[in-house]
């Protein structure tokens, strides 16, 4: 079952999460005509800790989800908290995987997901950040991060018959910037039964990596795709002719890394920086999660072609989650319930066309 990620909602306590689910997830489920709707929960660190410490609270939470026809297969444990603060930017990469707080938070998420996991799920997945922002980072940090993953894996092994798996999500600008970086780091450092890849197709597109070649590289490695975040980046073929259109997306909350394709891939850590420093002679990909069903007016476009290629060649049946967290900062975003429902319809249709399971 395809899920939508609830990190689009700002709630950071259980009561607030339930209010957001009642306000958005239930109407989405009803609009789609579904008996059950997959929700990829985002739990802030305090919520995860409170639930992990209280089995009765987990059971009540699960009962509330069941009563609403909401099914949980996956958690998003990339943002630790404050994901809807006025300015997030680099704070989303803190704490990093060398920090005890990151380990404790992820273990809490493991224990919570084990009790929330839908009855028909073969495994649970938890997406997580690609170690840290790229600097500072050292060989010693590599060793500490590998030890941190092993501690989480030990916790996951203790949860029961259905494994809870970590899905490391490469992102531009981070220590594991690309899928190739993630494959190189994860190989021989982690238990492949419990740690794999979260393939975010927006991030993949921004890197300008060939999606078919990327899938082939993953298949040739020891690393499995545990989770796919079905997402699309902003694409601009001629940035020099699109400055006014691009300016509408240069918002202050989230980091919007930019890559320009030329003889080599040029890099900028945020859209305002790119508009100032990059030459704009080649096409740009911008880390701005665009609604899957949108077709922006020229000169803007999106990278749903990358997502379609991934779905066509996807091995196995990893969890699939629509993760457009940017609705609150999108120009002319419109109705959120209608937008989420439209994205899920688009994703289901794309999955059906490519022969994947929805």
Secondary structure, 3 states (H helix, E strand, C coil): CCEEEHHHCCCCCHHHHHHHHHHHHHHHHHHHCCCCEEEEECCCHHHHHHHHCCHHHHHHHHHHHHHCCEEECEEECCCCCCCCCCCCHHHHHCCCCCCHHHHHHHHHHHHHHHHHECCCCCCEEEEEECCCECCCCCHHHHHHHHHHHHHHHHHHHCCCCCCEEEEEECCCCECCCCHHHHHHHHCCCCCCCCEEEEEEHHHHHHCCCCHHHHHHHHHCCCCCEEEEEECEEEEECCHHHCHHHHHCCCCCCCCCCEEEECCCEEEECCHHHHHHHCCCCCCEEEEEEECCCCCCCCCEEECHHHHHHHHHHCCCCCEEEECCHHHHHCCCCCCHHHHHHHHHHHHHHHHHHCCCCC
